[in-house]
Amino acid sequence: MKKTVSLTLVAAILTALLLVFPFSASAEEYPFDLDAKSAILMDATTGTVLYEANADAALPPASVTKVMTLLLVMEAIDEGRISLHDSVSISEAAASMGGSQVYLEPGETMSVEELLKCVIIASANDAAYALAEHVAGSEEAFVKRMNERARELQMLNTHFENTNGLDDTVTEHLTSARDIAIMSRELISHEKILEYTTIWQDTIRNGSFTLSNTNRLVRFYPGATGLKTGSTSKALFCISATAKRGELHLIAVIMGSPTRDVRNAEAKKLLDYGFSTYASYSDEGEAQSVPIRGGVADALTVRCRPFAALLGKGEEKRVEKTYVLPEYVTAPVKAGDVIGTVEYRVGDRLVGKADILADEEVPRIAYTDILWRLVRTVLGAEGFSQ
């Protein structure tokens, strides 16, 4: 009986320790440990996960929430539902937001672009609320769309209750490091956002109010492109940090670090590891010509689908391409038809394939067209002989 009690006590102590101390990857797998509850490193181009530690734990994200807020705003802009130049009148509800803010006043007007800067650079809760109202009519409708978009992106451990991440009055406002990386990847696919996330300082209200970026990496980490910080007493210190060097664009997510400086240092560890270990290879494809039989043209223009792969550092310079194409194709051919493939290898290792597609439509030649060609050939020959 004493032995049973003792084992139970040990199990309870171990469980408590796992809850208190952050999860760390084994030193045998990675050259570092992280002081964080959860973390992930993802390649932005391919979505490949390069490092993860407790990455699916549902945790409070604080203002990193605003990655989804910004994503919905950028999608609304790209779809033409709103414009960067729209004038937004600030509501009483927006102006009442606490925490990080730019002290918007009820009835004050700002452009969508100015409000975006306030959210991105200063993490302004009042600006996030105002943008949500402008996009969806109310914060409630906007939050509903946030959760719908999370499901569409297969963010399996996420539930939003507001637009900003304030968590003093909510109970189920949670997401995971993996889900943050997923929505961050989607956000930076809107390249316009990088024009704002890389700003260190800016002003609003005709220069009378200064915005300073809460993400210190933007100023001090080479290649930093953003993205969003957050901190509350529940969430501790969190960040989704993005950086690009050459063709390699990385997303490093840290959740639950004890201080701002530790959070930033851990994000830099992940990014340094990614840039020192991996490289990105991409091929936009090139046009080629393939003979075609029975068509209105003698040749078909084809182009390989854009290809991207994550490789070991230095391997991107040793990629060789092999085109696998037929001697000819038979009409009719539609634009987008798969004609062949291109294989990408490093040495003997196949790293990927891409389809080669018809770049144009080539209908089958009609009998009348064949007859007319023969007539022109004969007439041309006779004219030459004369």
LINGI-V557051 format. One record per backbone hydrogen bond with DSSP energy under -1.0 kcal/mol. NH is the residue of the N-H (numbers start at 1). CO is the residue of the C=O. If there is no record, write none. Layout:
nh co
NH CO
NH CO
This chain:
nh co
5 1
6 2
7 3
8 4
9 5
10 6
11 7
12 8
13 9
14 10
15 11
16 12
17 13
18 14
19 15
20 16
21 17
29 26
30 26
36 34
37 255
38 255
39 53
40 253
41 51
42 251
43 48
44 249
47 43
50 41
51 41
53 39
57 54
59 175
64 61
65 62
66 63
67 64
68 65
69 65
70 66
71 67
72 68
73 69
74 70
75 71
76 72
77 73
78 74
79 75
80 77
81 76
82 76
86 83
88 110
90 108
95 91
96 92
97 94
107 90
108 105
110 88
112 86
113 84
115 111
116 112
117 113
118 114
119 115
120 116
121 117
124 118
125 100
128 124
129 125
130 126
131 127
132 128
133 129
134 130
135 131
136 132
137 133
142 138
143 139
144 140
145 141
146 142
147 143
148 144
149 145
150 146
151 147
152 148
153 149
154 151
155 150
156 154
159 174
174 159
174 172
175 59
178 55
180 176
181 177
182 178
183 179
184 180
185 181
186 182
187 183
188 184
190 187
191 189
193 190
194 191
195 192
196 193
197 193
199 196
202 211
204 209
208 205
209 204
211 202
213 200
214 121
218 215
219 216
220 216
221 217
224 221
225 242
226 242
228 240
230 238
232 236
236 232
237 257
238 230
239 254
240 228
241 252
242 226
243 250
244 223
245 248
248 245
250 243
251 42
252 241
253 40
254 239
255 38
257 237
263 259
264 260
265 261
266 262
267 263
268 264
269 265
270 266
271 267
272 268
273 269
274 270
275 271
276 272
277 273
278 274
279 311
281 309
283 307
288 302
290 300
292 298
293 329
296 363
300 290
302 288
303 357
305 355
307 283
309 281
311 279
313 277
315 312
317 314
318 315
320 345
322 343
324 341
329 291
331 293
333 362
336 358
337 334
339 356
340 356
341 324
342 354
343 322
344 352
345 320
346 349
349 346
351 344
352 344
354 342
356 340
357 303
358 337
359 301
362 333
365 294
370 366
371 367
372 368
373 369
374 370
375 371
376 372
377 373
378 374
379 375
380 376
381 377
382 378
383 379
384 380
385 381
386 382
